Amino acid sequence: MKKLMLLVLVMIASISFGLNVYPLVNWVDAKPGQEVTLNLRLTAGPNGDYVKMALKDFVIVNGVYIYDKPGYPYSLRNYITLPSTELRLKPGEVYEMPVKIKIPADYKGAQGFAAISFEGNAIKRGNILINLKIMAIILVNVQNRRILDIKVSGVKAYSLSSEGVSESFKRKYGDFGTIVEIKLRNDGNLVFAPNGEARIISRKLGRVVATYKLDSSEFVVFPSLEGTLTLYTPSVLPSGDLILQLEAVSQKMRIAKSFSFKGPEHTFKGDAVSIEPDIMFFKADRPINAKFRIQNLTENRFQIEVGIKSPIRIFPSKTWLMPYSGMNFFLVLDPRKAKLESGDNVYRIEVRGEKELRVVKGGVVVVRKGSMPPSFEVEMTSYSSDTSTGELLIRNTGKMCLEFSVIERKALGDNVLVKSFMVLPGESKKVEFKHTLTYEQAKNAVFLRYRVYGEKEWTEQPLPWKE
């Protein structure tokens, strides 16, 4: 729960203007029938502020912050009193605003929620006029019996290699593996913020075929509401009878649930592995004796041969992989005795099987011998002003592994349009981006960032817009 509220604080604090409100996240302890007062500190901007204030609901549903939830039984919106709904502050003035919260005597919740919106003067950044709201969150721990009643109402599994799967899933996770959606309802009286593990067990195999970590900073369910927990595994889950086991701790309360469901139908019928870590970096100044792992992503038992180009050697070179099991391998190299080129020397681990075998991810070994200047080409292969979307083709023409991202520079901070990704020497990648500013603004505010992998500082350059 603390991780969740830290996330809330970071997201709310990013929306700021001349007016400053502190604190933005307010924890309060109270008893049923008790009235408590918290103080918020309002600080005006350099030109003063005319502030409008309003009471709001507050819940989170599937990661979305909602401030209007009529009839929500755990909202304290109607039990909060503000000294005023309007306020005029002089330049730099600090105002301590008392907020009174009266918990109803018959309140059944162990927690209650509300928010206060503050709207100050619009501010100008260049040619842009910004008029945003600050939301101050109020979370009340009420001294009632704590009830955490979680129900699994449904589980569905989707194969990413099958037709009809959501394109948004494929853009996020790729075209291989399995998506599992778990619908959870919280019939308790406090937030379900799980930290723990979810496991999927195959009845046919009698073993765990996938595990997932649960993190309260990524998923919560407010009381009397439902949420969908989306989990991804690169494995091809069996299509027969499966069991979901969920074990977690939420606000010091332990939850254990089990649910039976059917695995997805798959169009992929071959063998598949992943290599972990997916990319391994080494410097050419000392002998290398490193471990990596090859994981069987299917219910099949099969034999593999593993190899790599000289001067690197891999042990063992041949083995069997059991269903959904992995094995450790070792790569050995003495760079001081090898003829390496300057820059990043890239080697790919090759995995072969007796029939069709897909390596889903991983298998790159990089041995860095010194450093060379980055060299690349970038082309905007398509762009639509109607949808504000474009596609970039990036070619790494140099000798170093490079990282790229696309950002949009805005008055309130950078907006990441494309997360950091790597392009190996000699490799090309296409990425799509979508900006939020107008086309004329985007031409001067959207940048390609790049750096040599492992370096701290980014370099920026404008995109090659097509006129």
Disulfide bonds with the S-S distance in Angstrom:
none
